[in-house]
Amino acid sequence: MPTNKMNKQKLTWKDVVRDALLELGGQGHLSEINKIVEGHPKTKTNSTWQDTIRRVVRQYKIFKPVPPERSGVYKVVEEISIKTEAQSFTEKPEIDHGIAQGMLVTLGKIYGYETYAPPHDQTIRNFQGKPLENFVSISDCTDIFRGPNLAKIREIDTLWFDEDDYGLFPVYAFEVEETTRVKSGLDRLLKIPRRFPTRFFIIGPSEKEKNLFDQYVNQTPFKTFRDKFLFKLYRELEELYNSALVHNNQREQFSIIERWRQL
């Protein structure tokens, strides 16, 4: 039987900070959070854990700053739980872009990743009648991608993050592109720093986009990183999303908890 200590070691920093704030009654100053977290097993493998906590409260949507500005006080808010349904594309580009992003962030959650979409898209794009912001878990990725390429990286359509001892890092990056924008999407994806083990996806509606993708990834500068890029059609994303949704619902009805949710 796993010990409490072992379970604590498997928690994410998001979990650790949330638990500390709940212990403080739902909100507290960074110094109070640090006092509670000090000595936690996760701090043993992270010599700059105070900096990690400072990043965590800025990155996740469940943590909100308490006025006045720069007070150093944060509160934990309840995560929005949305029941998503089966979905098809409409062949209307502006609507389908939001549908693709909604499918991607939903899949990311099902598979256990933290998810991000550009701030502008979170407010103007909808998925199943709700703004995209209701589906993502990361509000700010600035601290992850500091540098001259930050502005372009923040506009990548969807990012899935995992977490190590020092915080979040991107595992999958997705650009939803129509014919004339495939190259722009490839360019944004390539702005993600090489130190991250990120897989790059272009998601497009038809073989036209696939042909353009094949053309561009064999040209400079993309050909050097050809193995990191994949192209998937809307219909492939739709099939994955709907099958994952069915499996996830069946798993929940069977009362099986995915291993990563138990850690």
C-alpha positions in Angstrom: 0.0 0.0 0.0 1.5 3.4 -1.0 2.4 5.6 1.9 1.2 9.2 2.2 4.7 10.4 1.6 4.9 8.4 -1.6 1.6 9.9 -2.7 2.9 13.4 -1.9 6.0 12.8 -4.0 3.8 12.1 -7.1 1.7 15.2 -6.7 2.2 18.0 -9.2 3.1 21.5 -8.1 -0.4 22.6 -9.0 -1.7 20.1 -6.4 0.8 21.1 -3.8 0.0 24.8 -4.1 -3.7 24.2 -4.1 -3.5 22.0 -1.0 -1.5 24.7 0.8 -4.0 27.4 -0.1 -6.9 25.1 1.1 -5.0 24.6 4.3 -4.9 28.4 4.6 -8.6 28.7 4.2 -8.7 29.2 0.4 -6.3 32.1 0.1 -2.9 33.3 1.4 0.3 35.2 0.8 3.2 33.6 -1.0 5.2 33.6 2.2 2.4 31.6 3.9 2.3 29.1 1.0 6.1 28.7 1.2 5.9 28.1 4.9 3.5 25.2 4.4 5.2 23.7 1.4 8.7 23.9 3.0 9.9 20.4 3.7 7.5 18.8 1.2 9.2 15.9 -0.6 9.0 17.8 -3.9 11.2 20.5 -2.5 14.0 18.0 -2.1 14.4 17.7 -5.9 14.0 21.4 -6.7 16.4 23.8 -5.1 14.5 26.8 -6.5 11.0 25.6 -5.3 10.0 29.1 -4.1 10.4 30.4 -7.6 8.4 27.5 -8.9 5.6 28.3 -6.6 5.6 31.9 -7.8 5.3 30.7 -11.4 2.6 28.2 -10.5 0.2 30.8 -9.0 0.6 32.9 -12.2 0.2 30.0 -14.7 -2.9 28.0 -13.6 -6.4 29.3 -14.0 -7.4 28.0 -10.6 -5.2 30.5 -8.9 -6.3 34.2 -8.8 -4.4 37.2 -7.4 -6.2 39.1 -4.7 -6.3 42.9 -5.0 -4.5 45.2 -4.6 -2.1 44.5 -7.5 1.2 42.9 -6.5 -0.2 42.1 -3.0 1.4 38.6 -3.2 -1.9 37.1 -2.0 -3.6 34.4 -4.1 -6.8 32.5 -3.8 -7.8 29.1 -5.2 -11.0 29.0 -7.3 -13.1 25.9 -8.3 -12.2 24.4 -11.6 -15.1 24.6 -14.1 -16.3 21.1 -15.0 -17.9 20.8 -18.4 -19.5 17.7 -19.8 -18.5 17.7 -23.5 -20.4 15.8 -26.2 -19.8 14.2 -29.5 -18.9 16.7 -32.2 -18.5 17.0 -36.0 -17.0 19.6 -38.2 -19.2 22.0 -40.2 -17.1 22.9 -43.2 -17.4 26.5 -42.1 -13.7 27.6 -41.5 -14.3 30.1 -38.7 -16.6 27.7 -36.8 -14.4 24.7 -37.5 -11.3 26.4 -36.1 -12.9 26.8 -32.7 -14.3 23.2 -32.9 -10.7 21.9 -33.6 -9.3 23.8 -30.6 -12.2 22.6 -28.4 -11.6 19.0 -29.4 -7.8 19.4 -28.8 -8.1 20.9 -25.3 -10.7 18.3 -24.3 -8.5 15.5 -25.5 -5.6 17.1 -23.6 -7.6 17.0 -20.4 -8.8 13.4 -21.0 -5.1 12.3 -21.5 -4.0 14.1 -18.3 -2.3 17.2 -19.7 -2.6 20.8 -18.7 -4.0 22.8 -21.7 -3.5 26.3 -23.2 -5.0 28.3 -26.0 -4.1 31.9 -27.0 -5.9 34.5 -24.7 -7.6 36.1 -27.7 -9.0 32.8 -28.9 -10.2 32.0 -25.4 -12.6 34.9 -25.6 -13.7 34.9 -29.3 -13.9 31.2 -30.1 -16.5 28.8 -28.8 -16.9 25.1 -28.4 -20.3 23.5 -27.9 -21.8 26.9 -27.0 -19.2 27.9 -24.4 -16.2 30.1 -24.7 -12.9 28.3 -25.2 -11.6 29.8 -21.9 -13.9 27.5 -20.0 -12.0 24.4 -21.3 -8.3 25.4 -20.8 -6.4 25.1 -17.5 -3.3 27.3 -18.2 -3.9 31.0 -18.4 -0.3 32.2 -18.9 2.7 30.6 -20.5 5.0 33.6 -20.3 7.4 32.1 -17.6 7.8 28.9 -19.7 8.8 30.6 -23.0 10.6 33.8 -21.9 12.6 35.3 -24.8 12.3 37.0 -28.2 9.9 34.3 -29.6 7.3 34.5 -26.8 4.8 36.6 -28.7 4.6 34.0 -31.5 4.6 31.0 -29.2 1.7 32.5 -27.2 -0.4 32.4 -30.5 0.0 28.7 -31.1 -3.5 27.3 -31.3 -3.3 24.6 -28.6 -0.5 23.5 -26.2 -0.5 20.4 -23.9 1.8 20.6 -20.9 3.3 18.0 -18.6 5.1 18.9 -15.3 8.5 17.9 -13.9 10.3 18.8 -10.7 10.7 22.4 -11.9 7.3 23.0 -13.5 5.5 22.9 -16.8 6.9 22.0 -20.2 5.2 21.6 -23.6 4.7 18.0 -24.8 2.5 18.6 -27.8 1.8 21.7 -29.9 -1.0 22.1 -32.4 -1.7 24.6 -35.2 -5.1 24.5 -36.9 -4.4 25.9 -40.4 -6.2 26.5 -43.7 -4.4 26.4 -47.1 -2.7 29.8 -47.1 -1.5 29.6 -43.5 0.2 26.2 -43.2 3.7 27.8 -43.4 2.8 30.4 -40.8 1.7 27.6 -38.5 4.9 25.7 -39.1 6.9 28.8 -38.3 5.2 29.4 -35.0 5.7 25.8 -33.9 9.4 26.0 -34.7 9.7 29.0 -32.2 9.3 26.6 -29.3 12.8 26.2 -27.8 14.8 23.1 -28.8 15.3 22.1 -25.1 11.7 21.0 -24.9 10.8 17.5 -26.2 7.7 18.9 -28.0 5.9 17.1 -30.9 4.5 19.5 -33.5 1.1 19.0 -35.3 -0.6 20.8 -38.1 -4.3 20.1 -38.2 -6.0 20.8 -41.6 -9.4 20.2 -43.3 -8.2 18.6 -46.6 -5.5 17.0 -48.7 -4.6 20.4 -50.0 -3.2 21.4 -46.7 -1.5 18.0 -46.4 0.2 18.5 -49.7 1.4 22.0 -48.7 2.6 20.6 -45.4 4.6 17.9 -47.2 6.2 20.6 -49.4 7.2 22.9 -46.6 8.6 20.4 -44.2 11.1 19.4 -46.8 12.4 22.9 -47.1 14.6 25.1 -44.9 14.3 25.7 -42.0 11.8 22.9 -41.3 13.5 20.0 -42.9 16.1 19.9 -40.2 13.3 19.1 -37.7 11.2 17.0 -40.1 10.8 14.2 -37.6 9.1 16.5 -35.1 6.3 17.5 -37.4 3.0 15.6 -38.1 0.0 16.5 -40.2 -3.5 15.3 -39.3 -6.8 15.9 -41.1 -9.9 17.2 -39.5 -11.6 13.9 -39.9 -8.8 12.1 -38.1 -9.1 14.6 -35.2 -12.9 14.1 -35.2 -12.5 10.3 -35.0 -10.0 10.5 -32.2 -12.0 13.0 -30.2 -15.3 11.1 -30.4 -13.7 7.7 -29.7 -11.8 9.2 -26.7 -15.0 10.7 -25.4 -16.8 7.4 -25.6 -14.0 5.6 -23.8 -13.7 8.2 -21.1 -17.5 8.1 -20.4 -17.4 4.3 -20.3 -14.4 4.3 -18.0 -16.2 6.7 -15.6 -19.4 4.7 -15.6 -17.3 1.6 -14.8 -15.8 3.5 -11.9 -12.2 3.1 -13.1 -9.8 6.0 -12.2 -7.0 6.6 -14.6 -3.6 6.0 -12.9 -2.4 9.6 -13.4 -5.5 10.9 -11.6 -4.6 8.8 -8.5 -1.0 10.0 -8.2 
